[in-house]
């Protein structure tokens, strides 16, 4: 028996063993997939079989047992790829791996359940009509949208209108890959959209900007939203939530959160020079609010530090006589 025959026999035995362990019925498929979170970060693969709780993946990516990956599976007939937030590698053999779905949103689980029901009943054969419908993520739209911010926003707005609750995971995710950062061109297009639109356009802009927390390029968009929608408490609260969120930051240490809010506050001071009174009033109000948040956070950290010092002193001496908190 040659080396190739031995590998085939090994794979056949492994497949039989895995098959015996399966509880959920599986169907043979041939779906393309985007895989992220592997040892090589991101790549592609083919789903060879699928169940409600797992799948078998063929991919050149390095897959190791215990690893968790994210999957976007191109199912013919679905506009948006089926998204698995977390799939744990159960076994791996050369270019194949068995995955168990560990994290999947309720809406995606329902889509998967519907797909499996159709497949198992034989009602979802790969018709020519379905094959022609390829999920947006697999249509190479990212490169096209990245070159045309206005087109990207028009497409994004249409996707948002269809399903605002899932936009972040579908259209928003696609736009975020086309624009990893909020470029000045993208921000300018969003400002124009809010200026000429209504509350729907403001909602869409806020949803898209969630991918760019901490980006100063988004400030002009937020100011335009405040200017246009100052009488809508729901939208104003959305802007407020955006401002209060520290976002990704390189700041570390005990006072990291307070420092992140200080940076937010510093960014807001530039709003005070805006010619629109409603924008200046909003900025002044939230600068004061951030001051209170910063002071409260610093007090919390210092109180906890003092408590740790007191506890350490008591552990060392057996009593707390003579303990004095250190100045900060």
N, C-alpha and C positions, 0 to 999 in steps of 0.2 A: 504494500500500500504506500503510495507516494505522499509527499507533504500536503499536496492540495486535497487529496482524498481524505487525509486525516483531519484537515480543517473542516471539510464539509461534514464528515461524520461527527466531529465535535459539535458543530453548529446544530446538526439535526438532533443530537442527544439533548443539547441545551434547550432547543425549541420545544422538544417533547416534555422536558421537565417543567418548563414554564407553563406549557399548555395545561399540564395536570393541575397547576396551582391556581389557574384562572377560575373565577367564580362568575364574573360578568361575561355575558356573551360578547364575542368580538366579530367584527366584519373585516374582510380583506379590502383595503383601499389603496390608493396611490395618490396621496395628497401632498402637494408641496408645503413646506413649512419654513418659517423663519425661526431660528433658535438663538436665544441670547442668554448669557450667564454661564456658558460653558467655559472650559479652561482656556479657550481661544476667543472668548468674549462673545462673538456673534458670527453666524453663518447660516447656511441653508441645509435642508435635509428632506427626506421623503418619509411620510407616515405610511407604514406598510400594513398595519392593522390597528383597529380602533375599538374601544369600548367606552362605557360611560365613566370608567374610573382609570383608564390608562391607555397606552398605545405602545407600538413598537416603532422605533425610529431608525432610519438608515441615514448616516451623515458622516462626512469626513472629519467632523469636529472631534476633538478628544473628549470623550465622555467617561467619567469615573463614577463608580457606585458611591452614593451618598451626596452627589452633586445635585443641586436644584437649578432648573432652567425655566425660562419663559418660552412659550410656544405661540406662534401665530400660524394657524393652519388654514391653507387655502382650500375651502370646500366649494366645488363647482355649484353655482346657483346662489351663493351667498355674496351680497355686496361687500360685507366686511368679514375679514378672516375671523375664524373661531379663536378666541384668546384664552390660553391657559396661563394664569399668573404664576403658578409654581408647579413644576412636574419633577418629581424626585427620581433620580436614576437608580433603579433596582439592580440591574445587571448590565454589563457592557462586554461586547465581544467584537474585536476588530472595528468594523464600521457600523455595528448595530447596537442598539441599547433598548432595554425595557424600561418604560417610564410609568410611574404611578402619579395620577393627578392629585396634588396635595392642596392647592389653592386655586379656586375657580369661583368667579362671581356668580351670583344667583342667576342673572340674566344669561350668562354664557353657559351655565349648566343646563338651563332650559333649552337653549339652542342645540346643545350637544344631545340632550335627551330626545328632542324632536328629530334630529338627524339620525340617531340610532334606531328610533322607532320606524322611520321610513326605510332605512337600509335593511333592517331585520325583516320587515314585512315585504320587501321586494318592490316597494312603491317608489323607490328613489334610485332607479338605475341611472347610469351616466348617460342621459339623453344628450343629443347634440345641442339642444337649446340651453341646457344647464352648463355644458362645457364652455359655451361662448361667454358665460358670465363669470368673470374672474374677479376675486376680491380686489378692491382698490389698492391695497398694499402691495399687490403683486403685478400691478400694471406699470411699474417703473415711473409712477407719477412724481416721486420725490424730486428727481432731477429736473423735471419740467416745472414744478411749482417753485423750486428754489430759485429759478431764473426770473420768475414773474410774481412778485408779492401781491399784486392786485388780483391776478388769477387765483392765487392761493387763498386769498381772503374770500373771494366770491365762492369758490368751491367749499371752503370751510363754513361759511355762513349757511349755505344750502344744507350741508351735513348736519350742522347744529340745529337747524329748523326741523329736520326730520326726527332727531332724537337727542334733545339737550342732555338727558341724564347719562347717556353713554358716549357723548362727544369726546370727553377727555380720553377715553380708552380707544376710540376709533379715529374719527377725523382729527381730533386734537393731537393724538399721538403721531399720526402721519405728518401733520404740519410741523410738529416739533422735530421730527427727523429731517424734514426739508429745511427747517430753520432752527438749528441747535441753539442759536442765540437770537435774541430780539434785535435784529439789525435795524439801523436807522430807517432803511427803506420800508421794512415791515411796519415799524412804528408809525411812520408817516402815512402809510396806507390805512392803518387802523384809525388814526386821528381823523382822516377824511371820511372814513366809514361812519364814525360816531357823529361827526359834525353834520353830515347830510342824512343820517338815519334817525331811528327812534330807540325805544327801550330794548327792542329785540337785538339791535346792533350793539348796544351797550352790554347786554347780557353775553352775547357772543364774544365780544372783546375781552371781558373779564374772565370768561372761561378759558380763552386761549392764553391769556397772560398768566394763568396759574402755572404754566410751564416755565415762566421766566421770573419767578420770585427773586427779588434782590437786584433785578436789572434796572439800571437808571434809565435805559432807553424807553422803558414803559411809562415813565413819569408823564410825558406829554399826552399819552393816551388816557391815563388816569385823570389828569387835569381836565381833559375834554369831556370825559364822562361826568365828572363833578359839575362842570359848567352846564352840560345839557340836561342832566337828570337830578339836579339838586333837590327837587321836590318829591322824588321817589325814594322813600325810606329804604326799601329793599335793595335798590341798586347802590345807594350811598353806603349801606351796611356792607355790601360786597367790596366796595373800595376800601372801607375802613378795615375789613378783615385782611385785605391784601396788604395794607400798610402795616398792620400789627404783626403780620407773620414775618418772623425773622429771615426765613428763606435760607438757602445754602450760604455758608460763610466760612472763611478760613480762621475765624476767631476761635480760640480755645481757652480752657481754664474755667475757674469757678464763676467768673463774671461774664462768660461768653454770651449769654442771653441778653444781659444788660448792655453789653457792648454792641451786639447786633441791633438792638433797639436804638442805641445812640447813633449808629450809622444811618438808620432809617430816619431818625429825627433830623440829622444833618442834611439828608436829601430833601426833606420837607421844607427846610428853611428857604430853599430856592423858589418854592411855590409862592413865598411872600412877595416876590417881585412881579408876580403875574398881574396883568392889568385888570383882570376880572375879579371883582370884589368877592364873589361867591367862592372862588378858588382860594383867595387869601384868607377868608374867614374859616374855610374848611381846614387849611393848613395850620392856622393859629390854634384852632381847637384841638387838633390832633398832635401838635407839638406839645401842648400842655398835657395831654393825655399820656403821651410817651414819656414825658418827664416823670409823671406819677408812677408809671409802670417801671421805669428804670430805678427810681428811688425804692419802690417796694421790692424789686428783685434784689437790689444790693443789700437791703435790710435783711431779706430772707437768707441770703448767703452768709452775711456776717453773723446772724443769729445762730445759724447751723454751725459755723466755724467755732463760735464761742462755746457752743454746747459740746463740740468735739474736744476742745481744749480742756473744758471742765471735766469731762469724762476721763480724759487721759491723765489729768492731774490726780483725780480721785483713785484711779487704778494704780498709780505710782506710789501715792502716799497713804492710801487707805482711808483718807478723809479729805475734806475740802477746805480745812482751816488755812487761811492765808492765801487762798486762791484769788488772783486778780486777773480779769480778762486782759489780754494783750491789746494794745492800740492797733488800729487798722490803718 
